[in-house]
């Protein structure tokens, strides 16, 4: 078992890596659509992934939904790979709180990922 300090450092490293992945994912959607990262995050916390894929989003700024969804799919895959969560779980975490910060989203992603892995380890 790792000493507490080493375990804490590992947890902090994991959160920093996940934060970088989420920031990059949001940035890639923003770059593909011409939106800012803040506008992209606002859209992601207001609409589920399935709604976005079906074109059910309302944004004050127009953007190419096809490009948004293509970048969204890549972003969700990257987050899925990093967390072992599925797209529905990721979508629920993003939409759980309307004005969530990236840090809050990363924390929830990490917690849900750990929760799922704990459940799997008991089978």
Secondary structure, 3 states (H helix, E strand, C coil): CCCHHHHHHHHHHHHHHHHHHHHHHHHHHHHHHCCCHHHHHHHHHHCCHHHHHCCCCCCCCCCCHHHHHHHHHHHHHHHHHHHCCCHHHHHHHHHCCCCCCHHHHHHHHHHHHHHHHHHHHCC
